[in-house]
Amino acid sequence: MTEAVGQIFWNALYFNFYPIVEATKFESDLIGNTSFQKYAAGLCKEINMIIENSLNDFAPVIADSRDYVNSVTGKEGETAFDAWFAQF
């Protein structure tokens, strides 16, 4: 990830909600030969990976947006606004 905030999330498993599923101790025979808990563990890991990859894809957009907002609200933006407002 190129975004510093994204580095915090990468491989941290913040979006893996399997511990919540595990705490339910839910099981079902409807899945077949595998236990529900084993199935849920894999599914939760996959969902976590999808979210982390999405953050990775959007990190450059977030960084560019942050730079833009900083330029508008910082000294550069103030100078541009003052020049524009002086026209009136």
Beta strands, then each sheet from edge to edge (+ up, - down):
end
